[in-house]
Amino acid sequence: MRSFLRAYLGSMNGRQFVRQVRRWARAKGMNVRFVASEGAGSHGTLYVDNRKTTVKDRKKEIGKGLLNKMLTDLEIEKDEFPYAGR
């Protein structure tokens, strides 16, 4: 699975991450919402059911470590997360 993550880690920004999480959550029948006002500056909070994570500026790229942290916060398995290039 690590090669799967490496395929898109450097090319995903915050907006793409939110979009992919929404797709993933809808497929699982989960509630998802993004609240831009719940974050400092250009940050926002992404909620998936009772889980949440902070999404940095939605225009900037997400690094490997931050992506892994956000997936962990939302309890999303790396192999379940949709490919960002879709």
Backbone bond lengths (Angstrom), bond angles and torsions (degrees), N, CA, C in turn:
res aa  C-N    CA-C-N  psi(-1)  N-CA   C-N-CA  omega(-1)  CA-C   N-CA-C  phi
1 M - - - 1.443 - - 1.517 112.55 -
2 R 1.307 118.37 -24.02 1.456 119.84 -178.26 1.529 111.54 -61.50
3 S 1.327 117.23 -37.84 1.456 118.93 178.21 1.519 110.79 -66.02
4 F 1.324 117.14 -32.58 1.464 121.92 175.93 1.525 110.07 -60.75
5 L 1.328 117.34 -45.88 1.466 120.69 178.73 1.518 111.44 -66.27
6 R 1.298 117.14 -40.08 1.464 120.01 -178.86 1.525 111.90 -62.88
7 A 1.317 117.13 -24.79 1.459 120.63 -177.67 1.515 112.23 -63.45
8 Y 1.326 117.97 -26.17 1.459 118.54 -176.99 1.513 115.48 -131.88
9 L 1.311 118.64 -0.17 1.456 120.18 -173.73 1.523 114.17 -56.69
10 G 1.291 119.38 -41.43 1.446 120.38 -176.49 1.516 114.33 -81.77
11 S 1.313 117.71 -6.14 1.453 119.32 -172.17 1.524 113.54 -117.38
12 M 1.315 119.19 16.53 1.457 121.54 -179.37 1.522 109.78 -109.94
13 N 1.326 115.66 128.68 1.454 118.50 174.78 1.528 109.42 -102.50
14 G 1.315 116.63 177.54 1.457 120.76 -176.63 1.515 113.74 -60.54
15 R 1.318 116.67 -39.43 1.471 120.82 179.71 1.525 110.87 -63.61
16 Q 1.333 116.85 -42.78 1.459 120.96 178.34 1.523 110.84 -65.13
17 F 1.328 116.36 -38.36 1.460 120.19 178.08 1.525 110.58 -61.40
18 V 1.322 117.03 -48.05 1.468 120.97 179.88 1.527 109.94 -60.04
19 R 1.327 117.56 -43.46 1.463 121.52 -179.61 1.526 111.01 -61.98
20 Q 1.338 116.81 -44.21 1.465 119.80 -179.58 1.526 112.15 -67.86
21 V 1.340 116.83 -37.64 1.464 119.45 177.40 1.530 109.69 -65.00
22 R 1.333 117.20 -39.62 1.473 119.93 177.40 1.522 111.32 -60.02
23 R 1.325 116.48 -44.69 1.476 120.14 177.92 1.523 111.01 -61.33
24 W 1.315 115.51 -45.86 1.466 120.79 -179.34 1.519 110.22 -61.22
25 A 1.330 116.58 -46.39 1.465 121.19 -176.83 1.530 111.29 -66.45
26 R 1.324 117.06 -41.67 1.469 120.05 178.37 1.519 111.16 -60.68
27 A 1.317 116.96 -41.10 1.465 121.36 179.04 1.525 111.34 -63.15
28 K 1.320 116.70 -28.48 1.466 121.63 179.38 1.527 112.33 -92.59
29 G 1.342 117.56 -2.81 1.468 120.94 -178.96 1.518 113.24 75.38
30 M 1.323 117.16 27.30 1.464 121.66 -178.29 1.518 110.62 -99.88
31 N 1.321 115.98 154.97 1.459 122.01 174.42 1.515 108.90 -83.78
32 V 1.322 115.71 138.52 1.466 120.12 179.30 1.526 108.70 -141.68
33 R 1.338 114.63 140.40 1.465 119.57 176.66 1.516 108.94 -153.28
34 F 1.334 114.15 148.64 1.449 121.50 177.22 1.517 107.43 -116.20
35 V 1.337 116.54 127.69 1.454 122.03 -179.11 1.529 107.87 -116.90
36 A 1.340 114.90 103.82 1.467 120.13 -177.29 1.521 111.90 -68.24
37 S 1.329 117.08 -30.11 1.466 119.97 -176.86 1.528 113.24 -74.45
38 E 1.333 117.46 -12.38 1.466 121.28 179.03 1.523 109.99 -97.85
39 G 1.290 115.34 68.14 1.454 120.47 178.79 1.510 109.02 -178.92
40 A 1.292 116.08 153.44 1.469 120.78 179.91 1.519 109.80 -79.29
41 G 1.308 116.84 133.73 1.461 121.00 177.40 1.509 112.08 60.33
42 S 1.323 116.45 -120.39 1.458 121.19 -177.04 1.525 112.77 -92.39
43 H 1.309 117.85 7.66 1.456 122.06 178.30 1.520 110.57 -81.49
44 G 1.321 116.14 159.91 1.458 122.00 175.82 1.510 109.10 -147.77
45 T 1.326 115.67 172.26 1.458 120.96 -179.67 1.517 109.28 -113.66
46 L 1.318 116.08 130.57 1.452 123.05 178.15 1.522 108.03 -106.99
47 Y 1.319 116.36 123.21 1.459 122.85 179.53 1.521 109.63 -108.59
48 V 1.329 116.15 133.95 1.460 122.86 171.64 1.521 105.46 -128.83
49 D 1.342 115.28 106.44 1.465 122.09 -171.07 1.529 108.91 52.41
50 N 1.338 118.28 -119.64 1.473 119.97 -177.42 1.527 113.09 -96.97
51 R 1.327 117.43 10.56 1.464 122.12 -179.61 1.522 109.42 -105.70
52 K 1.317 116.62 154.35 1.464 119.62 179.04 1.515 110.95 -148.74
53 T 1.328 114.49 157.53 1.453 121.95 173.98 1.523 108.38 -148.60
54 T 1.302 116.17 158.71 1.457 121.66 177.26 1.525 108.33 -94.99
55 V 1.320 115.53 132.38 1.464 121.80 177.62 1.521 107.23 -109.02
56 K 1.326 116.12 124.43 1.464 119.02 179.48 1.521 109.67 -72.91
57 D 1.290 116.91 -175.32 1.466 123.29 -179.56 1.528 110.03 -38.34
58 R 1.320 116.27 121.22 1.459 120.50 -174.07 1.519 113.61 -70.04
59 K 1.316 117.84 -8.83 1.460 120.80 178.85 1.520 112.41 -94.38
60 K 1.318 116.92 -14.69 1.464 120.78 -175.84 1.526 111.08 -95.27
61 E 1.323 114.31 153.45 1.459 121.76 179.49 1.526 111.16 -66.89
62 I 1.314 115.29 147.25 1.465 122.26 177.10 1.524 107.25 -101.27
63 G 1.312 116.39 126.99 1.459 120.95 177.92 1.521 111.64 -77.64
64 K 1.317 115.31 167.54 1.464 122.31 -177.28 1.529 112.00 -57.68
65 G 1.328 116.74 -47.73 1.467 120.25 -177.49 1.516 112.45 -64.57
66 L 1.330 116.51 -43.08 1.463 120.14 179.66 1.518 111.15 -66.38
67 L 1.326 117.67 -40.93 1.461 120.49 177.81 1.521 110.63 -60.06
68 N 1.321 116.96 -45.59 1.464 120.52 178.48 1.528 111.27 -61.27
69 K 1.331 116.91 -40.07 1.467 121.70 178.97 1.531 110.85 -63.85
70 M 1.333 116.88 -44.86 1.460 120.06 -178.98 1.526 111.11 -66.14
71 L 1.324 117.53 -39.68 1.465 120.44 176.51 1.527 110.79 -63.49
72 T 1.319 116.42 -39.69 1.466 120.76 177.45 1.520 111.12 -65.04
73 D 1.337 117.35 -44.21 1.467 121.55 177.90 1.524 111.61 -56.60
74 L 1.334 116.01 -38.93 1.468 120.90 -176.97 1.525 112.30 -90.26
75 E 1.335 116.04 0.99 1.463 123.02 -179.76 1.525 111.75 57.28
76 I 1.336 115.20 43.79 1.461 121.78 177.19 1.522 107.58 -103.50
77 E 1.313 115.68 124.98 1.462 120.29 176.62 1.528 108.43 -70.05
78 K 1.310 116.72 139.95 1.465 120.81 -177.80 1.527 112.02 -58.45
79 D 1.328 117.14 -36.61 1.463 119.09 -179.14 1.530 112.54 -76.03
80 E 1.335 118.32 -12.38 1.460 121.83 176.77 1.518 112.32 -88.92
81 F 1.318 116.78 -20.85 1.449 120.97 -173.42 1.524 110.41 -73.30
82 P 1.327 117.45 129.02 1.461 120.32 -176.09 1.518 112.58 -65.59
83 Y 1.299 115.32 149.37 1.460 121.71 178.11 1.520 109.41 -64.06
84 A 1.300 117.13 131.40 1.462 122.41 -175.01 1.516 113.40 -67.71
85 G 1.303 118.11 -21.46 1.445 120.72 -176.62 1.518 114.82 -76.93
86 R 1.303 118.96 -6.17 1.466 122.01 -178.84 1.486 112.47 -72.10
